[in-house]
Amino acid sequence: MELDADLKEISRVLGYYSIAICVMTLSSGLSNSKKRKLIGSNFQRDGDIDHAPCYLIGQMGKDDWNGEGLEKEEVLSTAITTISEAHDLVGGRFIKLDCSDVPELIEHYERHGFEILQKNEVNGLNEMVMYF
């Protein structure tokens, strides 16, 4: 089935992102103050809580067709806005994303309020978080 040119233009994907609820494993090296910030009032110094629920930004991408499309800042900002709307309805403490050791990429996420929390021991990626 062939689509006409107008419909092809209308149905073009300019950018995408995936979000999910996940449970982040906290490394044993995290300070008690960081754990308290992630877990909240359920944190106890002598407790053995090593997981924290969070929102996860998974894959993100954008369309570069003919130099048009969304900027990467717009894709991330839209994902954060969507999660903020969910947060307003159901709560939560932070957003997590995984990031390679690429300085430009880390700086991009830091400009949007993320900070490196820890390195994932399984895949070696930086786990970056943004608090509400």
N, C-alpha and C positions, 0 to 999 in steps of 0.2 A: 504494500500500500504506500503510495507516494504522497507526502504531505506538501501542500503548497508553501511557498517561500515565507508568507506571513506567519503561518502556523509554526514553521520551524523556528523563526525568530522568537516568537512568543514562548515556546516551550524550552528554550535554551536554559541550561542550568548555569547560573552565574557564580555560585559558590555553594559549599555544603559543609556541614559539621555533624558530628554525632555526639550525643550526650547520653549519660546513663547514671544510675546510682550504683556505687560500688563500695567496697570495704577496703580501706587502705591498711596494709600491714605496716606498723610503726617499728622502726629499727630500734634495737636495744640501746643504741648510742644517743638517742634523742634526749634532750634535757627534760626535766619534769615540767618546766614552764612551757615548753613547746607542746608536750603531751596534754597539759591542762588546756592550752589554747585550742587544740584539735578536738579533745574529747569533751571538755566542758565540766560541768559540776559533778559528773560521775567519776572524775579522776580522783584517785587516792594514791598518795605517795608510795604506800606499801603494797598497793595493788599490782596485779600483773596484766593490766589491760594493754594489749598490743595491737588492737585494731580500732579503726575509726571510720564511721560511715561518711561518705562524701558524694558530691557530684563529680562526675568525670567527663572531661571534654576529650573525646577520642580523636578520630580522624577529622582533619579539616582540609579543605582544598578550595581552589578558585579557578575560574575560567579566564584564560588569557587570549581567547580567540580574537584576532585582529587588534590586539592591544587594548581591547575593551574588557569590561567585567569589573568585578569587585576588587578592591584592594585587600590585602591580607588582614589589615587592621579592621576592616568592616566585617569580615567573616568572624574573627575572634570577638569583636564587640557584640555582634548579633548573638553569638553563642552565650556570652556572659549575660546579656539581657534576658534571653530565654530562661536561663538558670535562675536569674534574680527573680523572675516572675514566679517560678516554681518555689523558690525560697520564701517568697512572701506568703504563699499559700500553705506550705507544709513545713517550713523551717529548714534547718541544716546549718552547718558551721563553716564549711569551706568547699572550694572547687579545687580539683586536682587535674593536672595534665602531665604527661611524660614528654621529656625533651632530650634530644641528643646533646652531646658536648660541642655544640656549634655556637661560638660567642654571639654571632648576630641573632640567632634564634633565641638564645637565652635573654639577650637585651630586649628583643621584641616583646617577650612575655613579661619581663620586668617592667617595661613601660606601661603595661596594662595592669600592674598591681600584683603580679605573681612573684614569688621568691622560691629559691631552691630550698627544699626541706631536707631531702636525703637522696641517696642514690639507691635505686632498686637493685637489690642483691642478685636477682635472677636475670634481668635483661640488661643491667648496666646503665639504664637511662636515669636522668635526673628526674626526680619527682618534685614538681613545682606546685605550690599551693597559693590560693588567694582566699583570704578570710572575709566573711561577711561582717 
